[in-house]
Amino acid sequence: MIDRDPEVSDASWIVAGGRPSGAGDPLNVPPVPASNFLLDDDGGGASYARGDATPTWTALEMVLGGLEGADAVTFSSGMAAIGAVFELLPVGAHVTIPADCYQGVAGVVADGETRGRWTADRVATDDTDGWLAAAADTDLLWIETPSNPLLLVGDLGAVAAAGRRPGSLLVVDNTFATPLNQRPLDVGADISIQSTTKFIGGHSDLLGGVATTRDPNLLSRLRQIRTLYGATPGALESYLALRGVRTLAVRLAQSQASANVLARRLSAHQAVERVRYPGLPSDPGHALASAQLGGFGSIVTFDVAGGIGPANRVCARLRLIHHATSLGGVESTIERRASIPGQEHLPPGLLRLSVGIETVDDLWADLDRALAD
Ligand SMILES: *Cc1c(COP(=O)(O)O)cnc(C)c1O
């Protein structure tokens, strides 16, 4: 278990992860790019970073663990964290994943199916009955809510309360919600994972991932898998993520307030066929999202009328909003998701907009101009 500073409550994560102990100390933990460490006289102590951690990633784990009220294991990317979770499964396990989920997870599961590593079923994120039916007979329930990119909302409380196979895992991909809007472990998930590349880092300048858990056995297994396979976070990335997470609350507050405004304005725009955003009262996931989430998030997905051509034209005409993949940065990004390999099933005109912290009226002016005839 990580030794938390007893004076720092989970709510004080802005300063968590290491405090200066004396005059002249830096206020924040600096990047420590070390692979090996001086041993003590008996040959003990932290020796090698892959197994024993570096001060920078330990600080980041304290903050990310504090956010979920758990212990955290950080990785070199979101997919590395996800890979470690799947590696927990016995050979021949059965897994249940969302029909609409992050394409990397879909890819891992399909790859494992081809190799005979596990068998899999897929359930729509918002099909609560489907998840309840799956729960009794699977080794891993993998839920992503709100989902990427359709922003479907899954009923975490209902699934967590369902009768499950002994030893099975309920894992939530919390990347879109962040622990500020949703704490899956509080409702009974075994592991919550995030791509820290997105909102935690927040500046489109790092790759990272994290798994959090309150179960000491899972914690030590996840650490062991990281040590064995070596998907450890870099010192610079950990430092950047630590620096990013300090401002998560203010970035998220601003970007999700703007997302709300933009979702409403887009809904009223004649060039837009449909807006998917759980904060809209008309959204099918609105009631559940209102009960389950602390905020509706900073991602808005919308379908441009006319499909591929008009949607591509919108992306090309935007000037403030970057035509780029990924999400969760201070700068807004937009992408036509059906252009991504493995995402061809999505509506051809569907754009995923990650709202940043620019002035909302500037963002709207950019969108309105790009959507004009
Ligand atoms: C980006 C993302 C991932 C993968 O994370 P990487 O850091 O790119 O490896 C997993 N889940 C969701 C929901 C994501 O958006």
The ligand as an ORCA input file, in Angstrom:
! r2SCAN-3c Opt
* xyz 0 1
  C      -7.663      7.060    -25.260
  C      -8.507      6.070    -24.555
  C      -7.963      4.848    -24.131
  C      -6.530      4.426    -24.441
  O      -5.571      5.226    -23.848
  P      -4.107      5.530    -24.468
  O      -3.505      6.428    -23.466
  O      -4.314      6.139    -25.821
  O      -3.390      4.223    -24.583
  C      -8.790      3.987    -23.432
  N     -10.081      4.291    -23.185
  C     -10.639      5.440    -23.595
  C     -12.065      5.719    -23.289
  C      -9.875      6.368    -24.302
  O     -10.457      7.507    -24.717
*
